Amino acid sequence: MDPRLLEILACPICKGALRHDRSAQELICDIDRLAYPIRDGIPIMMVDQARQLDPADPHEGASPAAGAPQVQDPQG
Ligand SMILES: [Zn+2]
């Protein structure tokens, strides 16, 4: 994903900056504890498409319950 794109993206709820989780292909708002999916390189900035993160888990993205196989990120 283009890092410049990340700079112009903001959370639709709090207008705050988002964090790019490469392994999960999600854009994460730490304030709202929401993860917006990235599909085919396009961030889906819709609240009803976002995944609610567990506020009790300080290591979101490290969950072993995803069930998704590890894939190489072509962008490195
Ligand atoms: Zn937010």
N, CA, C, O and the ligand as a Tripos MOL2 file, in Angstrom:
@<TRIPOS>MOLECULE
protein
  305   303    77     0     0
PROTEIN
NO_CHARGES

@<TRIPOS>ATOM
      1 N           0.8400   -1.1920    0.0000 N.3       1 MET1
      2 CA          0.0000    0.0000    0.0000 C.3       1 MET1
      3 C           0.8790    1.2470    0.0000 C.2       1 MET1
      4 O           1.9170    1.2910    0.6600 O.2       1 MET1
      5 N           0.4590    2.2220   -0.7250 N.am      2 ASP2
      6 CA          1.2200    3.4490   -0.8460 C.3       2 ASP2
      7 C           1.2450    4.1900    0.4930 C.2       2 ASP2
      8 O           0.1910    4.5310    1.0290 O.2       2 ASP2
      9 N           2.4300    4.4410    1.0330 N.am      3 PRO3
     10 CA          2.4850    5.1330    2.3320 C.3       3 PRO3
     11 C           1.9120    6.5310    2.2670 C.2       3 PRO3
     12 O           1.4580    7.0680    3.2770 O.2       3 PRO3
     13 N           1.9290    7.1270    1.0830 N.am      4 ARG4
     14 CA          1.3390    8.4680    0.9540 C.3       4 ARG4
     15 C          -0.1710    8.4150    1.1280 C.2       4 ARG4
     16 O          -0.8000    9.3620    1.5990 O.2       4 ARG4
     17 N          -0.7380    7.2670    0.7290 N.am      5 LEU5
     18 CA         -2.1740    7.1070    0.8880 C.3       5 LEU5
     19 C          -2.5310    7.0720    2.3670 C.2       5 LEU5
     20 O          -3.5450    7.6260    2.7910 O.2       5 LEU5
     21 N          -1.6790    6.4110    3.1440 N.am      6 LEU6
     22 CA         -1.9380    6.3130    4.5720 C.3       6 LEU6
     23 C          -1.9380    7.6880    5.2230 C.2       6 LEU6
     24 O          -2.6730    7.9350    6.1790 O.2       6 LEU6
     25 N          -1.1030    8.5830    4.6940 N.am      7 GLU7
     26 CA         -0.9990    9.9140    5.2890 C.3       7 GLU7
     27 C          -2.2900   10.7140    5.1410 C.2       7 GLU7
     28 O          -2.6390   11.5140    6.0090 O.2       7 GLU7
     29 N          -2.9950   10.4890    4.0300 N.am      8 ILE8
     30 CA         -4.1990   11.2870    3.7960 C.3       8 ILE8
     31 C          -5.4480   10.6120    4.3440 C.2       8 ILE8
     32 O          -6.5230   11.2110    4.3820 O.2       8 ILE8
     33 N          -5.3010    9.3630    4.7670 N.am      9 LEU9
     34 CA         -6.4470    8.6730    5.3230 C.3       9 LEU9
     35 C          -6.6100    9.0240    6.7950 C.2       9 LEU9
     36 O          -5.6330    9.1840    7.5260 O.2       9 LEU9
     37 N          -7.8430    9.1400    7.2050 N.am     10 ALA10
     38 CA         -8.1320    9.4060    8.6040 C.3      10 ALA10
     39 C          -9.3540    8.5940    9.0090 C.2      10 ALA10
     40 O         -10.2010    8.2450    8.1870 O.2      10 ALA10
     41 N          -9.4130    8.3120   10.2850 N.am     11 CYS11
     42 CA        -10.5510    7.5800   10.8120 C.3      11 CYS11
     43 C         -11.8290    8.3900   10.5890 C.2      11 CYS11
     44 O         -11.8750    9.5720   10.9310 O.2      11 CYS11
     45 N         -12.8670    7.7670   10.0180 N.am     12 PRO12
     46 CA        -14.1050    8.5140    9.7570 C.3      12 PRO12
     47 C         -14.8470    8.9050   11.0280 C.2      12 PRO12
     48 O         -15.7440    9.7470   10.9930 O.2      12 PRO12
     49 N         -14.4780    8.3000   12.1360 N.am     13 ILE13
     50 CA        -15.1610    8.6150   13.3980 C.3      13 ILE13
     51 C         -14.4620    9.7610   14.1230 C.2      13 ILE13
     52 O         -15.0700   10.7880   14.4280 O.2      13 ILE13
     53 N         -13.1670    9.5630   14.3920 N.am     14 CYS14
     54 CA        -12.4530   10.5430   15.2130 C.3      14 CYS14
     55 C         -11.5330   11.4310   14.3790 C.2      14 CYS14
     56 O         -10.9220   12.3610   14.9060 O.2      14 CYS14
     57 N         -11.4310   11.1480   13.0780 N.am     15 LYS15
     58 CA        -10.5700   11.9170   12.1680 C.3      15 LYS15
     59 C          -9.0960   11.8010   12.5450 C.2      15 LYS15
     60 O          -8.2690   12.6100   12.1240 O.2      15 LYS15
     61 N          -8.7890   10.8060   13.3280 N.am     16 GLY16
     62 CA         -7.4100   10.6240   13.7660 C.3      16 GLY16
     63 C          -6.6090    9.8150   12.7650 C.2      16 GLY16
     64 O          -7.1560    9.2620   11.8110 O.2      16 GLY16
     65 N          -5.3160    9.7550   12.9930 N.am     17 ALA17
     66 CA         -4.4130    9.0050   12.1280 C.3      17 ALA17
     67 C          -4.6280    7.5020   12.3130 C.2      17 ALA17
     68 O          -5.0220    7.0280   13.3790 O.2      17 ALA17
     69 N          -4.3530    6.7850   11.2390 N.am     18 LEU18
     70 CA         -4.5210    5.3430   11.2580 C.3      18 LEU18
     71 C          -3.1680    4.6540   11.1810 C.2      18 LEU18
     72 O          -2.2000    5.2020   10.6540 O.2      18 LEU18
     73 N          -3.1210    3.4440   11.7160 N.am     19 ARG19
     74 CA         -1.9120    2.6500   11.6910 C.3      19 ARG19
     75 C          -2.1210    1.4800   10.7280 C.2      19 ARG19
     76 O          -3.1510    0.8070   10.7720 O.2      19 ARG19
     77 N          -1.1320    1.2460    9.8560 N.am     20 HIS20
     78 CA         -1.2480    0.1960    8.8630 C.3      20 HIS20
     79 C          -0.7050   -1.1120    9.4260 C.2      20 HIS20
     80 O           0.4830   -1.2270    9.7290 O.2      20 HIS20
     81 N          -1.5790   -2.0800    9.5590 N.am     21 ASP21
     82 CA         -1.1570   -3.4160    9.9790 C.3      21 ASP21
     83 C          -0.9380   -4.2380    8.7190 C.2      21 ASP21
     84 O          -1.8890   -4.7160    8.1020 O.2      21 ASP21
     85 N           0.3360   -4.3990    8.3420 N.am     22 ARG22
     86 CA          0.6550   -5.0810    7.0890 C.3      22 ARG22
     87 C           0.2190   -6.5480    7.1060 C.2      22 ARG22
     88 O          -0.3170   -7.0610    6.1230 O.2      22 ARG22
     89 N           0.4560   -7.2000    8.2190 N.am     23 SER23
     90 CA          0.1790   -8.6340    8.2680 C.3      23 SER23
     91 C          -1.3210   -8.9150    8.1740 C.2      23 SER23
     92 O          -1.7430   -9.8990    7.5680 O.2      23 SER23
     93 N          -2.1120   -8.0410    8.7790 N.am     24 ALA24
     94 CA         -3.5620   -8.2420    8.7700 C.3      24 ALA24
     95 C          -4.2320   -7.5200    7.6110 C.2      24 ALA24
     96 O          -5.4190   -7.7220    7.3560 O.2      24 ALA24
     97 N          -3.4710   -6.6710    6.9010 N.am     25 GLN25
     98 CA         -4.0410   -5.8320    5.8390 C.3      25 GLN25
     99 C          -5.2380   -5.0610    6.3740 C.2      25 GLN25
    100 O          -6.3470   -5.1410    5.8460 O.2      25 GLN25
    101 N          -4.9760   -4.3140    7.4330 N.am     26 GLU26
    102 CA         -6.0100   -3.5070    8.0430 C.3      26 GLU26
    103 C          -5.4290   -2.1470    8.4040 C.2      26 GLU26
    104 O          -4.2250   -2.0040    8.6220 O.2      26 GLU26
    105 N          -6.2970   -1.1670    8.4630 N.am     27 LEU27
    106 CA         -5.9300    0.1410    8.9930 C.3      27 LEU27
    107 C          -6.5710    0.2700   10.3720 C.2      27 LEU27
    108 O          -7.7840    0.1360   10.5270 O.2      27 LEU27
    109 N          -5.7350    0.5290   11.3560 N.am     28 ILE28
    110 CA         -6.1950    0.4530   12.7360 C.3      28 ILE28
    111 C          -6.2810    1.8440   13.3440 C.2      28 ILE28
    112 O          -5.3490    2.6440   13.2570 O.2      28 ILE28
    113 N          -7.4370    2.1120   13.9700 N.am     29 CYS29
    114 CA         -7.5800    3.3180   14.7740 C.3      29 CYS29
    115 C          -7.4430    2.9000   16.2320 C.2      29 CYS29
    116 O          -8.2970    2.2010   16.7770 O.2      29 CYS29
    117 N          -6.3610    3.3380   16.8480 N.am     30 ASP30
    118 CA         -6.1340    2.9630   18.2390 C.3      30 ASP30
    119 C          -7.1110    3.6660   19.1780 C.2      30 ASP30
    120 O          -7.3800    3.1910   20.2820 O.2      30 ASP30
    121 N          -7.6300    4.7870   18.7330 N.am     31 ILE31
    122 CA         -8.5400    5.5470   19.5940 C.3      31 ILE31
    123 C          -9.8900    4.8480   19.6870 C.2      31 ILE31
    124 O         -10.4300    4.6690   20.7790 O.2      31 ILE31
    125 N         -10.4300    4.4560   18.5420 N.am     32 ASP32
    126 CA        -11.7430    3.8230   18.5210 C.3      32 ASP32
    127 C         -11.6670    2.3030   18.6360 C.2      32 ASP32
    128 O         -12.6860    1.6270   18.7730 O.2      32 ASP32
    129 N         -10.4380    1.7750   18.5780 N.am     33 ARG33
    130 CA        -10.2350    0.3240   18.6260 C.3      33 ARG33
    131 C         -10.9780   -0.3520   17.4760 C.2      33 ARG33
    132 O         -11.6840   -1.3430   17.6630 O.2      33 ARG33
    133 N         -10.7990    0.2100   16.2850 N.am     34 LEU34
    134 CA        -11.4180   -0.3590   15.0990 C.3      34 LEU34
    135 C         -10.3420   -0.6580   14.0640 C.2      34 LEU34
    136 O          -9.3430    0.0540   13.9580 O.2      34 LEU34
    137 N         -10.5680   -1.7220   13.3040 N.am     35 ALA35
    138 CA         -9.6570   -2.0860   12.2280 C.3      35 ALA35
    139 C         -10.4320   -2.0700   10.9170 C.2      35 ALA35
    140 O         -11.3750   -2.8390   10.7280 O.2      35 ALA35
    141 N         -10.0210   -1.1810   10.0120 N.am     36 TYR36
    142 CA        -10.6710   -1.0770    8.7080 C.3      36 TYR36
    143 C          -9.9420   -1.9900    7.7220 C.2      36 TYR36
    144 O          -8.7160   -1.9400    7.6300 O.2      36 TYR36
    145 N         -10.6680   -2.8080    6.9970 N.am     37 PRO37
    146 CA        -10.0190   -3.7550    6.0910 C.3      37 PRO37
    147 C          -9.4560   -3.0780    4.8430 C.2      37 PRO37
    148 O          -9.9490   -2.0370    4.4080 O.2      37 PRO37
    149 N          -8.4130   -3.6890    4.2760 N.am     38 ILE38
    150 CA         -7.8630   -3.2450    2.9890 C.3      38 ILE38
    151 C          -8.1050   -4.3740    1.9990 C.2      38 ILE38
    152 O          -7.6020   -5.4840    2.1680 O.2      38 ILE38
    153 N          -8.8770   -4.0790    0.9720 N.am     39 ARG39
    154 CA         -9.2180   -5.1000   -0.0100 C.3      39 ARG39
    155 C          -8.6580   -4.7030   -1.3650 C.2      39 ARG39
    156 O          -8.9590   -3.6300   -1.8860 O.2      39 ARG39
    157 N          -7.8310   -5.5940   -1.9330 N.am     40 ASP40
    158 CA         -7.1940   -5.3270   -3.2190 C.3      40 ASP40
    159 C          -6.4400   -3.9980   -3.1880 C.2      40 ASP40
    160 O          -6.3960   -3.2710   -4.1810 O.2      40 ASP40
    161 N          -5.8430   -3.6910   -2.0230 N.am     41 GLY41
    162 CA         -5.0640   -2.4710   -1.8890 C.3      41 GLY41
    163 C          -5.8970   -1.2320   -1.6280 C.2      41 GLY41
    164 O          -5.3570   -0.1290   -1.5410 O.2      41 GLY41
    165 N          -7.2030   -1.3980   -1.5030 N.am     42 ILE42
    166 CA         -8.0860   -0.2480   -1.3050 C.3      42 ILE42
    167 C          -8.6460   -0.2800    0.1140 C.2      42 ILE42
    168 O          -9.3430   -1.2220    0.4910 O.2      42 ILE42
    169 N          -8.3410    0.7430    0.8910 N.am     43 PRO43
    170 CA         -8.8750    0.7850    2.2520 C.3      43 PRO43
    171 C         -10.3850    0.9950    2.2590 C.2      43 PRO43
    172 O         -10.9080    1.8800    1.5820 O.2      43 PRO43
    173 N         -11.0610    0.1820    3.0220 N.am     44 ILE44
    174 CA        -12.5130    0.2890    3.1340 C.3      44 ILE44
    175 C         -12.8150    1.1120    4.3870 C.2      44 ILE44
    176 O         -12.8790    0.5840    5.4970 O.2      44 ILE44
    177 N         -12.9980    2.4020    4.1810 N.am     45 MET45
    178 CA        -13.1660    3.3010    5.3170 C.3      45 MET45
    179 C         -14.6460    3.4250    5.6820 C.2      45 MET45
    180 O         -15.2260    4.5100    5.6390 O.2      45 MET45
    181 N         -15.2300    2.3000    6.0380 N.am     46 MET46
    182 CA        -16.6390    2.2850    6.4160 C.3      46 MET46
    183 C         -16.7660    1.6370    7.7840 C.2      46 MET46
    184 O         -16.2380    0.5560    8.0430 O.2      46 MET46
    185 N         -17.4790    2.3330    8.6400 N.am     47 VAL47
    186 CA        -17.5710    1.8750   10.0250 C.3      47 VAL47
    187 C         -18.2360    0.5060   10.1000 C.2      47 VAL47
    188 O         -17.8530   -0.3280   10.9200 O.2      47 VAL47
    189 N         -19.2250    0.2720    9.2510 N.am     48 ASP48
    190 CA        -19.9160   -1.0110    9.3280 C.3      48 ASP48
    191 C         -19.1000   -2.1500    8.7270 C.2      48 ASP48
    192 O         -19.4770   -3.3160    8.8420 O.2      48 ASP48
    193 N         -17.9840   -1.8120    8.0850 N.am     49 GLN49
    194 CA        -17.0770   -2.8430    7.5830 C.3      49 GLN49
    195 C         -15.8980   -3.0520    8.5390 C.2      49 GLN49
    196 O         -15.1180   -3.9900    8.3790 O.2      49 GLN49
    197 N         -15.7810   -2.1950    9.5040 N.am     50 ALA50
    198 CA        -14.6310   -2.2570   10.4030 C.3      50 ALA50
    199 C         -14.8080   -3.3600   11.4400 C.2      50 ALA50
    200 O         -15.9140   -3.7490   11.8130 O.2      50 ALA50
    201 N         -13.6570   -3.8320   11.8780 N.am     51 ARG51
    202 CA        -13.6380   -4.8850   12.8830 C.3      51 ARG51
    203 C         -13.3520   -4.2620   14.2430 C.2      51 ARG51
    204 O         -12.4320   -3.4590   14.4030 O.2      51 ARG51
    205 N         -14.1660   -4.6540   15.2140 N.am     52 GLN52
    206 CA        -13.9620   -4.1190   16.5610 C.3      52 GLN52
    207 C         -12.8230   -4.8670   17.2290 C.2      52 GLN52
    208 O         -12.8320   -6.0950   17.3050 O.2      52 GLN52
    209 N         -11.8450   -4.1160   17.7100 N.am     53 LEU53
    210 CA        -10.7340   -4.7360   18.4100 C.3      53 LEU53
    211 C         -11.0780   -4.8800   19.8920 C.2      53 LEU53
    212 O         -11.8220   -4.0860   20.4670 O.2      53 LEU53
    213 N         -10.5140   -5.9100   20.4700 N.am     54 ASP54
    214 CA        -10.7260   -6.1500   21.8840 C.3      54 ASP54
    215 C          -9.9440   -5.1180   22.6910 C.2      54 ASP54
    216 O          -8.7150   -5.0970   22.6240 O.2      54 ASP54
    217 N         -10.6160   -4.2740   23.4410 N.am     55 PRO55
    218 CA         -9.9090   -3.2200   24.1810 C.3      55 PRO55
    219 C          -9.0190   -3.7720   25.2760 C.2      55 PRO55
    220 O          -8.1500   -3.0670   25.7890 O.2      55 PRO55
    221 N          -9.2310   -5.0290   25.6370 N.am     56 ALA56
    222 CA         -8.4210   -5.6210   26.6900 C.3      56 ALA56
    223 C          -7.1420   -6.2260   26.1410 C.2      56 ALA56
    224 O          -6.2610   -6.6170   26.9070 O.2      56 ALA56
    225 N          -7.0330   -6.3050   24.8350 N.am     57 ASP57
    226 CA         -5.8700   -6.9490   24.2320 C.3      57 ASP57
    227 C          -4.8770   -5.9000   23.7470 C.2      57 ASP57
    228 O          -5.1590   -5.1850   22.7860 O.2      57 ASP57
    229 N          -3.7280   -5.7980   24.3910 N.am     58 PRO58
    230 CA         -2.7400   -4.7970   23.9650 C.3      58 PRO58
    231 C          -1.9580   -5.2280   22.7330 C.2      58 PRO58
    232 O          -1.1750   -4.4480   22.1920 O.2      58 PRO58
    233 N          -2.1630   -6.4570   22.2880 N.am     59 HIS59
    234 CA         -1.3780   -6.9800   21.1720 C.3      59 HIS59
    235 C          -2.3090   -7.4120   20.0420 C.2      59 HIS59
    236 O          -2.2260   -8.5420   19.5620 O.2      59 HIS59
    237 N          -3.1700   -6.5350   19.6300 N.am     60 GLU60
    238 CA         -4.0410   -6.8670   18.5200 C.3      60 GLU60
    239 C          -3.2130   -7.1400   17.2680 C.2      60 GLU60
    240 O          -2.1750   -6.5130   17.0580 O.2      60 GLU60
    241 N          -3.6590   -8.0490   16.4600 N.am     61 GLY61
    242 CA         -2.8680   -8.4400   15.3010 C.3      61 GLY61
    243 C          -1.9810   -9.6210   15.5930 C.2      61 GLY61
    244 O          -1.4960  -10.2730   14.6690 O.2      61 GLY61
    245 N          -1.7550   -9.9120   16.8630 N.am     62 ALA62
    246 CA         -0.9470  -11.0560   17.2440 C.3      62 ALA62
    247 C          -1.8300  -12.2390   17.6300 C.2      62 ALA62
    248 O          -1.3490  -13.2480   18.1460 O.2      62 ALA62
    249 N          -3.1060  -12.1010   17.3760 N.am     63 SER63
    250 CA         -4.0280  -13.1580   17.7510 C.3      63 SER63
    251 C          -3.7820  -14.4170   16.9330 C.2      63 SER63
    252 O          -3.6480  -14.3400   15.7120 O.2      63 SER63
    253 N          -3.7200  -15.5660   17.5790 N.am     64 PRO64
    254 CA         -3.5160  -16.8260   16.8540 C.3      64 PRO64
    255 C          -4.8210  -17.3770   16.2800 C.2      64 PRO64
    256 O          -4.8130  -18.4260   15.6370 O.2      64 PRO64
    257 N          -5.9190  -16.7000   16.4970 N.am     65 ALA65
    258 CA         -7.2190  -17.2440   16.1200 C.3      65 ALA65
    259 C          -7.6600  -16.8170   14.7270 C.2      65 ALA65
    260 O          -8.7900  -17.1000   14.3310 O.2      65 ALA65
    261 N          -6.8060  -16.1530   13.9870 N.am     66 ALA66
    262 CA         -7.2120  -15.6320   12.6950 C.3      66 ALA66
    263 C          -7.5120  -16.7620   11.6970 C.2      66 ALA66
    264 O          -8.4670  -16.6710   10.9260 O.2      66 ALA66
    265 N          -6.7080  -17.8080   11.7130 N.am     67 GLY67
    266 CA         -6.9340  -18.9280   10.8200 C.3      67 GLY67
    267 C          -6.4300  -18.6860    9.4170 C.2      67 GLY67
    268 O          -6.5520  -19.5560    8.5550 O.2      67 GLY67
    269 N          -5.8640  -17.5140    9.1740 N.am     68 ALA68
    270 CA         -5.3580  -17.2060    7.8400 C.3      68 ALA68
    271 C          -3.9130  -17.6800    7.7120 C.2      68 ALA68
    272 O          -3.1180  -17.5210    8.6370 O.2      68 ALA68
    273 N          -3.5820  -18.2580    6.5700 N.am     69 PRO69
    274 CA         -2.1990  -18.6950    6.3750 C.3      69 PRO69
    275 C          -1.2620  -17.5040    6.2320 C.2      69 PRO69
    276 O          -1.6490  -16.4390    5.7510 O.2      69 PRO69
    277 N          -0.0310  -17.7070    6.6560 N.am     70 GLN70
    278 CA          0.9590  -16.6490    6.5160 C.3      70 GLN70
    279 C           1.3460  -16.5190    5.0450 C.2      70 GLN70
    280 O           1.7150  -17.5040    4.4060 O.2      70 GLN70
    281 N           1.2640  -15.3300    4.5250 N.am     71 VAL71
    282 CA          1.6410  -15.0750    3.1410 C.3      71 VAL71
    283 C           2.7200  -13.9800    3.1060 C.2      71 VAL71
    284 O           2.7890  -13.1100    3.9740 O.2      71 VAL71
    285 N           3.5340  -14.0640    2.0890 N.am     72 GLN72
    286 CA          4.5730  -13.0580    1.9360 C.3      72 GLN72
    287 C           3.9700  -11.7760    1.4000 C.2      72 GLN72
    288 O           3.1670  -11.7900    0.4680 O.2      72 GLN72
    289 N           4.3660  -10.6760    1.9970 N.am     73 ASP73
    290 CA          3.9280   -9.3750    1.5140 C.3      73 ASP73
    291 C           4.8190   -8.9680    0.3430 C.2      73 ASP73
    292 O           6.0220   -8.7760    0.5180 O.2      73 ASP73
    293 N           4.2400   -8.8380   -0.8430 N.am     74 PRO74
    294 CA          5.0640   -8.5170   -2.0350 C.3      74 PRO74
    295 C           5.7330   -7.1530   -1.9310 C.2      74 PRO74
    296 O           6.6890   -6.8660   -2.6510 O.2      74 PRO74
    297 N           5.2290   -6.3230   -1.0400 N.am     75 GLN75
    298 CA          5.8300   -5.0110   -0.8860 C.3      75 GLN75
    299 C           6.9900   -5.0320    0.1070 C.2      75 GLN75
    300 O           7.6220   -4.0100    0.3710 O.2      75 GLN75
    301 N           7.2480   -6.2020    0.6400 N.am     76 GLY76
    302 CA          8.3620   -6.3230    1.5290 C.3      76 GLY76
    303 C           7.9560   -6.1110    2.9730 C.2      76 GLY76
    304 O           8.7990   -6.1820    3.8680 O.2      76 GLY76
    305 ZN        -10.9920    6.7190   15.2100 Zn       77 ZN77
@<TRIPOS>BOND
     1     1     2 1
     2     2     3 1
     3     3     4 2
     4     3     5 am
     5     5     6 1
     6     6     7 1
     7     7     8 2
     8     7     9 am
     9     9    10 1
    10    10    11 1
    11    11    12 2
    12    11    13 am
    13    13    14 1
    14    14    15 1
    15    15    16 2
    16    15    17 am
    17    17    18 1
    18    18    19 1
    19    19    20 2
    20    19    21 am
    21    21    22 1
    22    22    23 1
    23    23    24 2
    24    23    25 am
    25    25    26 1
    26    26    27 1
    27    27    28 2
    28    27    29 am
    29    29    30 1
    30    30    31 1
    31    31    32 2
    32    31    33 am
    33    33    34 1
    34    34    35 1
    35    35    36 2
    36    35    37 am
    37    37    38 1
    38    38    39 1
    39    39    40 2
    40    39    41 am
    41    41    42 1
    42    42    43 1
    43    43    44 2
    44    43    45 am
    45    45    46 1
    46    46    47 1
    47    47    48 2
    48    47    49 am
    49    49    50 1
    50    50    51 1
    51    51    52 2
    52    51    53 am
    53    53    54 1
    54    54    55 1
    55    55    56 2
    56    55    57 am
    57    57    58 1
    58    58    59 1
    59    59    60 2
    60    59    61 am
    61    61    62 1
    62    62    63 1
    63    63    64 2
    64    63    65 am
    65    65    66 1
    66    66    67 1
    67    67    68 2
    68    67    69 am
    69    69    70 1
    70    70    71 1
    71    71    72 2
    72    71    73 am
    73    73    74 1
    74    74    75 1
    75    75    76 2
    76    75    77 am
    77    77    78 1
    78    78    79 1
    79    79    80 2
    80    79    81 am
    81    81    82 1
    82    82    83 1
    83    83    84 2
    84    83    85 am
    85    85    86 1
    86    86    87 1
    87    87    88 2
    88    87    89 am
    89    89    90 1
    90    90    91 1
    91    91    92 2
    92    91    93 am
    93    93    94 1
    94    94    95 1
    95    95    96 2
    96    95    97 am
    97    97    98 1
    98    98    99 1
    99    99   100 2
   100    99   101 am
   101   101   102 1
   102   102   103 1
   103   103   104 2
   104   103   105 am
   105   105   106 1
   106   106   107 1
   107   107   108 2
   108   107   109 am
   109   109   110 1
   110   110   111 1
   111   111   112 2
   112   111   113 am
   113   113   114 1
   114   114   115 1
   115   115   116 2
   116   115   117 am
   117   117   118 1
   118   118   119 1
   119   119   120 2
   120   119   121 am
   121   121   122 1
   122   122   123 1
   123   123   124 2
   124   123   125 am
   125   125   126 1
   126   126   127 1
   127   127   128 2
   128   127   129 am
   129   129   130 1
   130   130   131 1
   131   131   132 2
   132   131   133 am
   133   133   134 1
   134   134   135 1
   135   135   136 2
   136   135   137 am
   137   137   138 1
   138   138   139 1
   139   139   140 2
   140   139   141 am
   141   141   142 1
   142   142   143 1
   143   143   144 2
   144   143   145 am
   145   145   146 1
   146   146   147 1
   147   147   148 2
   148   147   149 am
   149   149   150 1
   150   150   151 1
   151   151   152 2
   152   151   153 am
   153   153   154 1
   154   154   155 1
   155   155   156 2
   156   155   157 am
   157   157   158 1
   158   158   159 1
   159   159   160 2
   160   159   161 am
   161   161   162 1
   162   162   163 1
   163   163   164 2
   164   163   165 am
   165   165   166 1
   166   166   167 1
   167   167   168 2
   168   167   169 am
   169   169   170 1
   170   170   171 1
   171   171   172 2
   172   171   173 am
   173   173   174 1
   174   174   175 1
   175   175   176 2
   176   175   177 am
   177   177   178 1
   178   178   179 1
   179   179   180 2
   180   179   181 am
   181   181   182 1
   182   182   183 1
   183   183   184 2
   184   183   185 am
   185   185   186 1
   186   186   187 1
   187   187   188 2
   188   187   189 am
   189   189   190 1
   190   190   191 1
   191   191   192 2
   192   191   193 am
   193   193   194 1
   194   194   195 1
   195   195   196 2
   196   195   197 am
   197   197   198 1
   198   198   199 1
   199   199   200 2
   200   199   201 am
   201   201   202 1
   202   202   203 1
   203   203   204 2
   204   203   205 am
   205   205   206 1
   206   206   207 1
   207   207   208 2
   208   207   209 am
   209   209   210 1
   210   210   211 1
   211   211   212 2
   212   211   213 am
   213   213   214 1
   214   214   215 1
   215   215   216 2
   216   215   217 am
   217   217   218 1
   218   218   219 1
   219   219   220 2
   220   219   221 am
   221   221   222 1
   222   222   223 1
   223   223   224 2
   224   223   225 am
   225   225   226 1
   226   226   227 1
   227   227   228 2
   228   227   229 am
   229   229   230 1
   230   230   231 1
   231   231   232 2
   232   231   233 am
   233   233   234 1
   234   234   235 1
   235   235   236 2
   236   235   237 am
   237   237   238 1
   238   238   239 1
   239   239   240 2
   240   239   241 am
   241   241   242 1
   242   242   243 1
   243   243   244 2
   244   243   245 am
   245   245   246 1
   246   246   247 1
   247   247   248 2
   248   247   249 am
   249   249   250 1
   250   250   251 1
   251   251   252 2
   252   251   253 am
   253   253   254 1
   254   254   255 1
   255   255   256 2
   256   255   257 am
   257   257   258 1
   258   258   259 1
   259   259   260 2
   260   259   261 am
   261   261   262 1
   262   262   263 1
   263   263   264 2
   264   263   265 am
   265   265   266 1
   266   266   267 1
   267   267   268 2
   268   267   269 am
   269   269   270 1
   270   270   271 1
   271   271   272 2
   272   271   273 am
   273   273   274 1
   274   274   275 1
   275   275   276 2
   276   275   277 am
   277   277   278 1
   278   278   279 1
   279   279   280 2
   280   279   281 am
   281   281   282 1
   282   282   283 1
   283   283   284 2
   284   283   285 am
   285   285   286 1
   286   286   287 1
   287   287   288 2
   288   287   289 am
   289   289   290 1
   290   290   291 1
   291   291   292 2
   292   291   293 am
   293   293   294 1
   294   294   295 1
   295   295   296 2
   296   295   297 am
   297   297   298 1
   298   298   299 1
   299   299   300 2
   300   299   301 am
   301   301   302 1
   302   302   303 1
   303   303   304 2
@<TRIPOS>SUBSTRUCTURE
     1 MET1         2 RESIDUE 1 A MET
     2 ASP2         6 RESIDUE 1 A ASP
     3 PRO3        10 RESIDUE 1 A PRO
     4 ARG4        14 RESIDUE 1 A ARG
     5 LEU5        18 RESIDUE 1 A LEU
     6 LEU6        22 RESIDUE 1 A LEU
     7 GLU7        26 RESIDUE 1 A GLU
     8 ILE8        30 RESIDUE 1 A ILE
     9 LEU9        34 RESIDUE 1 A LEU
    10 ALA10       38 RESIDUE 1 A ALA
    11 CYS11       42 RESIDUE 1 A CYS
    12 PRO12       46 RESIDUE 1 A PRO
    13 ILE13       50 RESIDUE 1 A ILE
    14 CYS14       54 RESIDUE 1 A CYS
    15 LYS15       58 RESIDUE 1 A LYS
    16 GLY16       62 RESIDUE 1 A GLY
    17 ALA17       66 RESIDUE 1 A ALA
    18 LEU18       70 RESIDUE 1 A LEU
    19 ARG19       74 RESIDUE 1 A ARG
    20 HIS20       78 RESIDUE 1 A HIS
    21 ASP21       82 RESIDUE 1 A ASP
    22 ARG22       86 RESIDUE 1 A ARG
    23 SER23       90 RESIDUE 1 A SER
    24 ALA24       94 RESIDUE 1 A ALA
    25 GLN25       98 RESIDUE 1 A GLN
    26 GLU26      102 RESIDUE 1 A GLU
    27 LEU27      106 RESIDUE 1 A LEU
    28 ILE28      110 RESIDUE 1 A ILE
    29 CYS29      114 RESIDUE 1 A CYS
    30 ASP30      118 RESIDUE 1 A ASP
    31 ILE31      122 RESIDUE 1 A ILE
    32 ASP32      126 RESIDUE 1 A ASP
    33 ARG33      130 RESIDUE 1 A ARG
    34 LEU34      134 RESIDUE 1 A LEU
    35 ALA35      138 RESIDUE 1 A ALA
    36 TYR36      142 RESIDUE 1 A TYR
    37 PRO37      146 RESIDUE 1 A PRO
    38 ILE38      150 RESIDUE 1 A ILE
    39 ARG39      154 RESIDUE 1 A ARG
    40 ASP40      158 RESIDUE 1 A ASP
    41 GLY41      162 RESIDUE 1 A GLY
    42 ILE42      166 RESIDUE 1 A ILE
    43 PRO43      170 RESIDUE 1 A PRO
    44 ILE44      174 RESIDUE 1 A ILE
    45 MET45      178 RESIDUE 1 A MET
    46 MET46      182 RESIDUE 1 A MET
    47 VAL47      186 RESIDUE 1 A VAL
    48 ASP48      190 RESIDUE 1 A ASP
    49 GLN49      194 RESIDUE 1 A GLN
    50 ALA50      198 RESIDUE 1 A ALA
    51 ARG51      202 RESIDUE 1 A ARG
    52 GLN52      206 RESIDUE 1 A GLN
    53 LEU53      210 RESIDUE 1 A LEU
    54 ASP54      214 RESIDUE 1 A ASP
    55 PRO55      218 RESIDUE 1 A PRO
    56 ALA56      222 RESIDUE 1 A ALA
    57 ASP57      226 RESIDUE 1 A ASP
    58 PRO58      230 RESIDUE 1 A PRO
    59 HIS59      234 RESIDUE 1 A HIS
    60 GLU60      238 RESIDUE 1 A GLU
    61 GLY61      242 RESIDUE 1 A GLY
    62 ALA62      246 RESIDUE 1 A ALA
    63 SER63      250 RESIDUE 1 A SER
    64 PRO64      254 RESIDUE 1 A PRO
    65 ALA65      258 RESIDUE 1 A ALA
    66 ALA66      262 RESIDUE 1 A ALA
    67 GLY67      266 RESIDUE 1 A GLY
    68 ALA68      270 RESIDUE 1 A ALA
    69 PRO69      274 RESIDUE 1 A PRO
    70 GLN70      278 RESIDUE 1 A GLN
    71 VAL71      282 RESIDUE 1 A VAL
    72 GLN72      286 RESIDUE 1 A GLN
    73 ASP73      290 RESIDUE 1 A ASP
    74 PRO74      294 RESIDUE 1 A PRO
    75 GLN75      298 RESIDUE 1 A GLN
    76 GLY76      302 RESIDUE 1 A GLY
    77 ZN77       305 GROUP 0 **** ****
